[in-house]
Amino acid sequence: MKPASPGDMLTADQCATILKALADHTRLRILESLLIEEKCVTELVRQLRCPQPHISHHLRILRDAGLIEGLRDGKQVCYRILPRVQRVLANRQGRALNFGCCELRFPEMVLAGMGHTR
C-alpha cells in the first residue's frame, strides 16, 4: 500500500490498514526507532527488549501497511522507513506523517534523535 503524497487522499480501507498498523505500542516504537536510522532485526530486538519472533511479526505488519521495507544484507534483514514515507515526513518539516486520512505527530524526543528542531 502506498501512503498518500501531500494532497492525496487514501481510501477508507487504506486508512484503516495504516491506522491498524500504528495502533500498537511495539509498532510505534519500531517506527520511531527506524525514523532515527535504519536497523537490522537483531538491533531492534536488543533495543526494544522483545523476542525476535515478536519483532518480526510487527515488522511484517508495518511492511504490509506500506510504511517500511526490508533490505537483505547477507543473513541479516535491515529495515528502513520507505523513501516515499520519509519524503512525506520531510514535507511536514520532520514533525508529522500526513497520510491524507490522518496525521501522525512524533514526540519531541524522537524528533531530536532525528536531528530535527522546532
C-alpha positions as a Markdown table, in Angstrom:
| # | Residue | x | y | z |
|---|---|---|---|---|
| 1 | Met | 0.0 | 0.0 | 0.0 |
| 2 | Lys | 1.3 | 3.4 | -0.9 |
| 3 | Pro | 1.0 | 6.2 | 1.7 |
| 4 | Ala | -0.5 | 9.4 | 0.3 |
| 5 | Ser | 1.5 | 12.1 | -1.1 |
| 6 | Pro | 0.7 | 15.5 | 0.3 |
| 7 | Gly | -2.8 | 16.4 | -1.1 |
| 8 | Asp | -3.7 | 12.8 | -1.9 |
| 9 | Met | -6.5 | 11.0 | 0.0 |
| 10 | Leu | -6.4 | 7.4 | 1.0 |
| 11 | Thr | -9.4 | 5.1 | 0.6 |
| 12 | Ala | -11.2 | 4.1 | 3.9 |
| 13 | Asp | -9.6 | 0.7 | 3.6 |
| 14 | Gln | -6.1 | 2.0 | 3.1 |
| 15 | Cys | -6.5 | 4.4 | 6.0 |
| 16 | Ala | -7.8 | 1.6 | 8.2 |
| 17 | Thr | -4.8 | -0.6 | 7.3 |
| 18 | Ile | -2.4 | 2.2 | 8.3 |
| 19 | Leu | -4.2 | 3.0 | 11.5 |
| 20 | Lys | -4.3 | -0.6 | 12.5 |
| 21 | Ala | -0.6 | -0.9 | 11.8 |
| 22 | Leu | 0.1 | 2.2 | 14.0 |
| 23 | Ala | -2.3 | 1.1 | 16.8 |
| 24 | Asp | 0.2 | -0.9 | 18.7 |
| 25 | His | 2.8 | 0.3 | 21.2 |
| 26 | Thr | 5.6 | -2.0 | 19.8 |
| 27 | Arg | 5.0 | -1.0 | 16.2 |
| 28 | Leu | 5.1 | 2.7 | 17.1 |
| 29 | Arg | 8.3 | 2.1 | 18.9 |
| 30 | Ile | 9.7 | 0.3 | 15.9 |
| 31 | Leu | 8.6 | 3.1 | 13.6 |
| 32 | Glu | 10.2 | 5.7 | 15.9 |
| 33 | Ser | 13.4 | 3.8 | 16.0 |
| 34 | Leu | 13.6 | 3.5 | 12.2 |
| 35 | Leu | 12.9 | 7.2 | 11.8 |
| 36 | Ile | 16.2 | 7.8 | 13.6 |
| 37 | Glu | 18.1 | 5.3 | 11.4 |
| 38 | Glu | 17.9 | 2.0 | 9.5 |
| 39 | Lys | 18.2 | -1.0 | 11.8 |
| 40 | Cys | 18.6 | -4.8 | 11.4 |
| 41 | Val | 16.2 | -7.1 | 13.2 |
| 42 | Thr | 18.9 | -8.0 | 15.8 |
| 43 | Glu | 19.3 | -4.3 | 16.7 |
| 44 | Leu | 15.6 | -3.9 | 17.1 |
| 45 | Val | 15.4 | -7.0 | 19.3 |
| 46 | Arg | 18.2 | -5.6 | 21.5 |
| 47 | Gln | 16.8 | -2.1 | 21.6 |
| 48 | Leu | 13.2 | -3.0 | 22.3 |
| 49 | Arg | 14.0 | -6.0 | 24.5 |
| 50 | Cys | 11.4 | -8.2 | 22.8 |
| 51 | Pro | 11.8 | -11.7 | 21.3 |
| 52 | Gln | 12.9 | -11.9 | 17.7 |
| 53 | Pro | 9.6 | -13.6 | 16.5 |
| 54 | His | 7.6 | -10.8 | 18.2 |
| 55 | Ile | 9.7 | -8.1 | 16.4 |
| 56 | Ser | 9.5 | -9.9 | 13.1 |
| 57 | His | 5.7 | -10.1 | 13.4 |
| 58 | His | 5.4 | -6.4 | 14.0 |
| 59 | Leu | 7.8 | -5.6 | 11.1 |
| 60 | Arg | 5.6 | -7.7 | 8.8 |
| 61 | Ile | 2.6 | -5.7 | 9.7 |
| 62 | Leu | 4.4 | -2.3 | 9.2 |
| 63 | Arg | 5.8 | -3.6 | 5.9 |
| 64 | Asp | 2.3 | -4.8 | 4.7 |
| 65 | Ala | 0.9 | -1.4 | 5.6 |
| 66 | Gly | 3.5 | 0.2 | 3.2 |
| 67 | Leu | 5.4 | 2.1 | 5.9 |
| 68 | Ile | 8.8 | 0.2 | 5.9 |
| 69 | Glu | 10.8 | -2.1 | 3.7 |
| 70 | Gly | 13.3 | -4.8 | 4.5 |
| 71 | Leu | 16.7 | -5.0 | 2.7 |
| 72 | Arg | 18.7 | -8.2 | 2.9 |
| 73 | Asp | 22.3 | -7.8 | 3.9 |
| 74 | Gly | 23.8 | -11.3 | 3.9 |
| 75 | Lys | 22.0 | -13.3 | 6.5 |
| 76 | Gln | 20.5 | -10.2 | 8.1 |
| 77 | Val | 17.5 | -8.2 | 7.1 |
| 78 | Cys | 17.7 | -4.5 | 7.9 |
| 79 | Tyr | 14.6 | -2.3 | 7.8 |
| 80 | Arg | 14.0 | 1.4 | 7.0 |
| 81 | Ile | 11.2 | 3.8 | 6.5 |
| 82 | Leu | 10.2 | 3.7 | 2.9 |
| 83 | Pro | 11.7 | 6.6 | 1.0 |
| 84 | Arg | 8.2 | 7.9 | 0.0 |
| 85 | Val | 7.2 | 7.9 | 3.6 |
| 86 | Gln | 10.4 | 9.8 | 4.5 |
| 87 | Arg | 9.5 | 12.4 | 1.8 |
| 88 | Val | 6.1 | 12.9 | 3.4 |
| 89 | Leu | 7.8 | 13.4 | 6.7 |
| 90 | Ala | 10.2 | 15.9 | 5.1 |
| 91 | Asn | 7.3 | 17.8 | 3.6 |
| 92 | Arg | 5.9 | 18.3 | 7.1 |
| 93 | Gln | 9.2 | 19.8 | 8.3 |
| 94 | Gly | 10.0 | 16.5 | 10.0 |
| 95 | Arg | 7.2 | 16.9 | 12.5 |
| 96 | Ala | 4.4 | 14.6 | 11.2 |
| 97 | Leu | 3.5 | 12.0 | 8.7 |
| 98 | Asn | 0.4 | 13.1 | 6.8 |
| 99 | Phe | -1.3 | 10.0 | 5.2 |
| 100 | Gly | -4.2 | 12.0 | 3.8 |
| 101 | Cys | -6.7 | 10.4 | 6.1 |
| 102 | Cys | -4.8 | 11.4 | 9.3 |
| 103 | Glu | -1.6 | 12.9 | 10.5 |
| 104 | Leu | 0.8 | 11.3 | 13.0 |
| 105 | Arg | 2.9 | 13.6 | 15.0 |
| 106 | Phe | 6.0 | 12.4 | 16.8 |
| 107 | Pro | 7.2 | 13.3 | 20.3 |
| 108 | Glu | 9.9 | 15.9 | 20.6 |
| 109 | Met | 12.3 | 13.3 | 21.9 |
| 110 | Val | 12.0 | 11.3 | 18.6 |
| 111 | Leu | 12.4 | 14.4 | 16.5 |
| 112 | Ala | 15.5 | 15.4 | 18.5 |
| 113 | Gly | 17.0 | 12.0 | 17.7 |
| 114 | Met | 16.4 | 12.6 | 14.0 |
| 115 | Gly | 18.2 | 16.0 | 14.1 |
| 116 | His | 15.0 | 18.0 | 13.6 |
| 117 | Thr | 14.3 | 21.0 | 15.7 |
| 118 | Arg | 11.1 | 23.0 | 16.1 |
